[in-house]
């Protein structure tokens, strides 16, 4: 058995040969999602920004908010649309390609650290983890950034004493790839700069370590001393992405007069977050995201418990420099994304999840012969997490709740456009954008709209001041909340959520109808994601045409 395993590890599978089967698997697993209309931030920024570039050739959007996000996702999407056409299926398949590219980097990096068999486990668990699975077909910048970041880490970690492999690429070649790939990651999403910045500090930290003999011994290689010496090529490679990002912001300021998008965007995502209380609360949320969220507690707890068992091999679970690097990156992402970002979206942490799963799988492998059983249990837990919502509020894009939200929104819009085609519809974002922009896939022609911020009691009270401004209302759940009377692990934090995270309680359809003096004529609920249509006895402007006039004009009545 040992000989067969060793022979397998000596003959690694080519990563390029894995592309076709991994892409096929990703596509088949998401086949029912490939024609869903665009969702949330897709329709709020990324698709409109790419659509503007497609039509007008400008990388700075003109028909949506200017958030100063770097332009690489728009450039890639437009190049893809030019080749395969502008439609939803085309975009979803592109994201399957990007996800496959990212998963191959996960496999390559895991194989460098834990061997080929464990690398397959890490690849599969990453692909099925609910947050990753949900993001795999959504046209957000985060998957682009994660893919380039993980490939950059493959070249950065390719050093003697860091990996299980014997042969390594030259430092100069690897440093060039690190600079290029991290730069592309930053041009996909500005927050990707967190990881090269952390690695820059990591390199400087290694210089402060004056124990070369100890480092060589714990790394299990006499070459480890050389690998831990500060090398200006690595520092330069890690500085280049920051310079590229600065150049983008200089260009954006030159074109718009704003460096970081617009003042409100900067306030919401940075300056408004600088209170100690909020940062500590955010760190607690991010700790949950990195250890417990969407059944992640199972592999993490299994790894912690397994650490109590004696090692089968007597070796560290990972090459020590690699473990130190992963620890630094996880801690830095935990802290950085507790400060940055007004909404604590888990998709910011996409590069962290495969790194965490590598550590878990390495721990299982080092202590148990039947570690694949734990991997199988984790896979089942992740698959359940994709469909079963947890007992606390979360962003719908963290699992397939986003599909349920899209479906109820689509059905509500279909009902309104078929029954009340000339009505002015009062609703909130993102349905507001869905009604205004046919390119998002919900309708063929835009309808007249009136806007409300949300469906809280305070906002709907404002809508009652001018009831003639709208004829129909579409209300919907703007967030997921556990059912009333059920278990809610976050019920104690409502005041903090209102103060720091824009939490509000949406009125239920009957409550909203009573406040607006209307009646609910349609509603639907899918696993806690709901929508409803409210109409009013006063009706709206309907112009009756004689049948003869309709026939003469050729219009259907």
GITAFEN-V624545 format. One line per field, one symbol per residue. phi: phi as a letter, one per 20 degrees, with the letter a starting at -180 (. if undefined). psi: psi as a letter, one per 20 degrees, with the letter a starting at -180 (. if undefined). burial: I if it has 24 or more other C-alpha atoms within 12 Angstrom, else O. Layout:
# GITAFEN-V624545
phi->???
psi->???
burial->???
This chain:
# GITAFEN-V624545
phi->.fffffffffdffffffegffffffffffdffdfdfgfclfgffbffgffffffedmdedfddbfddmfgeggfffffgfffednebfggfffgffffffgffffgffffffecnfffffffgffffeggffffffceeefffgfffffffffgffeecgnecefeecfffffffffffffffffffebffffgffffffffffffffedcfffffffembfefgffdffcgfffffeeggfffffffffffffedncfdnbgfffffecffeedfgfffffffffffgeccflmfffffffffffgfefffdmdffcggfffffffffffffgfgeedenfdeffffegfffffffgfffffgffdcfefgffffffffffffffddffeafbfgfebefffffffffffffffffeecfdfedeadfefgfffecgfenebecfdfccdcfadffffffffffcfffbdccddbfebecgggnefcfdfedffffffdclfbefffgffffffemccfdbbbcclnecbbddccgfmbfddedfgfffffemefe
psi->gggggghghimqpphhiigghgggggghhjhiiijqrqpdhghhggghghhghggikpioqijrqojjpqighggggghghhgiqnrgggghhghhgggggghhhgggghhhhjrgghhhgggghghipgggghihjpmqihhgggghghhhhghhimqpihriqgqqrqggghhghgggghghghigphiiigghgghghgghhhhiokmhgghhghikpiihghijqpphhggghihghhgghghghggghhhiipgldrhgggghifhijlqgggggghhgghgghihhpljihghghggghhhiqqqhijrqhqpghghggggghggghgggjigqphpmpiihjgihghgghggghhgghiiphkhhghgggggggghghhhpqrlqqrphjibjhhghggghgghggggghhhmhjqppparqihghhhhohiijhrhqqrpqqqqgakrggghhhhihmiiiqhqpoqroirppqqpiapoijhikgghhhghkkqqopqrghgggghilaqpiqqqpokiorqqpprqhibropopqqhhhhhhijqq.
burial->OOOOOOOOOOOIOOIOOOIOOIIOIIIOOIOOIIIIIIIIIIIIIIIIIIIIIIOOOOIIIOIIIIIIIIIIIIIIIIOIIOOOOIIIIIIIIIIIIIIIIIIIIIIIIIIIIIIIIIIIIIIIIIIIIIIIIIIIIIIIIIIIIIIIIIIIIIIIIIIIIIIIIOOOOOIOOIIIIIIIIIIIIIIIIIIIIIIIIIIIOIIOOIOOOOOOOOIIOIIOIOOIIOIIIOOOIIIIIIIIIIIIIOOIIOOIOOOOOOIIIOOOOOOIIIOIIOOOOIIOIIIIIIIIIIIIIIIIIIIIOIIOOIIOOOOOOOOIIIIIIIIIIIIIIIIIIIIIIIIIIIIIIIIIIIIIIIIIIIIIIIIIIIIIOOIIOIIOOIIIIIIOIIIIIIOIIIIIIIIIIIIIIIIIIIIIIIIIIOOIIOIIIIIIIIIIIIIIIIIIIIIOOIIIIIIIIIIIIOIIOOIOOOIOOIIIIIIIIIIIIOOOOOOOOOOOOOOOIOOIIOIIIIIIIIOIIOIIIIIIIIIIIIIIIIIIIIIIOOOOOOOOOOOOOOOOOOOOO
